[in-house]
Amino acid sequence: MKLTGPEGVFELNILDYEYSDSPFFLDRNWLIVSLRTRHNGRECVRTAPLLSTWEIELLLKWMRSVASERELSPKLTFIEPGLGFNNVSRHNNQYTLRIKLSNEAQPNWHADNTPFWMPVTPDHDELEHAIGDLENQLRQFPVRN
């Protein structure tokens, strides 16, 4: 999934399940994700178990609601606090999203301990493409019962 803006790029890619086999439902559904950020010419790649399969489903539902301008909530947070999304759009098929990156997701070029808020401004087509890409990735790593 890729979202862009005038100052940079945010990419999220599912790499694998964190545990190949676990007797615990929660553990079976943690995903290792790669986050690539580029902001004002600085780039960073972070890889960590930041999201679960059902949180990817939640992210997809949230992104669809933003794209349809029937927003479920202006903010989306997850169990692991390293990643979050905030919609500050004014509509008209131009979106303004802020992506919170902290803890394991924080770019190495962000020096202080406060979260970095990555601004992205996808148009409707880019947002729909990002949704489709993330749906395809989730098909490869579905919720495991």
N, C-alpha and C positions, 0 to 999 in steps of 0.2 A: 504494500500500500504506500503510495507516494502522494504527498501534499506539498505544494510549493507556494512561495510568496516572493515578494521583491527582495527580501533580505536573505532568503535561504530555502532549504529543502528539509523535509522530515520524511523518513522512510521507516516503515515497520514491516518486518518479515518474520514469519514463523519458521523456526529452524527444525524443531523436534519437540517431542514430549520430554519433560525433565526426567521422568522415570520410565524405563522401558516396561517394567512390571512392578506393580505394588498392590498389596491387598487392600489399600485404602483408596476410596473413591476420590477424595480430594487430591491426593498425591498423583493418581493416574491421569489427572486432567490439567496439571501444571505444564505450561509451555515455555520453552526457551525461545526468546525472541531476539532479533537483532534490530537495534535502532541506529539509523544513520542520520546524523544531523549535519547540516552545513549552514553556517550563519556568518554573513559578512566575510566570506573567504576562509573561515575556519571550519574544519571538518572533524567529526568524531564518530566512531562506531562503538557501540556498547552492546554486549551480549549478556543476557541474564534471564532467569525465570521470573518474568514480571507479570505475566497474565495467565489466566486459566482459559480453558476452552469456552466455558460459559461466559467469561468476561469478554472474550472476542465476540460472542453472540450479542452481548449487551452493547458493545461498541458498534457493531453493525446496525443494531436497532436504533441506537442514538444517531448515528450518521444518516440513516435513512430518514429519520424524523427531521433532522436539520435540512436535508436536501429537499424534502417535501414542504418545508416551512411550517411544519406541525410539531415543533420542538417538544420533546418529552421533558427536558430539563436543560437549563443553560450550562450546567456542569455535569461532568461524568468523572467519577473517581473509582478506584479499584482497591482490592484488599491490600496489595503492595502499594505503598504511597509514592513510588518513584515516577509514576506516569499518571497524567490526568488530562482531560480535555475541557475546554471552555468555549462556548459559542458566543461571540460578541457581534454577530452579523446584523446588518441593517436590511437584509433581504435583497430583492431584485436580482436573484440568481448570482450574486457575488457574495461570497462567504468570508468571514473573518473568524478564524479559529485561533485560540491560544493553546499550546500544548505544554503542560507542565512537565519538566524534567528535573528530577531530584534523586538523591541517594544513588542507586546503581545506574540510573538512567541519565544522570547529570553529565553533560559534556565535560571533557577534561580541560577545555579551555575556559570554562566558567569557574573563576577562582574562588568566589566566596561560598559560604554554606547555605545561601538562600536558593530556593528553586529558580531555575531558568525557565522563562516563559517564551517558547518558540512561536513567533507569529507566522501563520500561513494564510493565504488568501486564494483558495481555489475557486475557479468558476464552477458552474453547475456540471459541465461535462467532466472536469477533472475530479470533482467530488464523486460523481457517479462511477467513474473509472476506478477510483480508489476503493469504493464500496465493492465493486465487482471483483477486483483483485483480492481483497481481503476475504470475500466469500469463497473464492477459489482456493485460497490458502487454507481456510477452515475445513473445506471438504477433504483436504489431505490429512488434517489432524482433528477429526470430529470428537465430540464428547464421548468419552469411554465410560461405560457403565461398570 
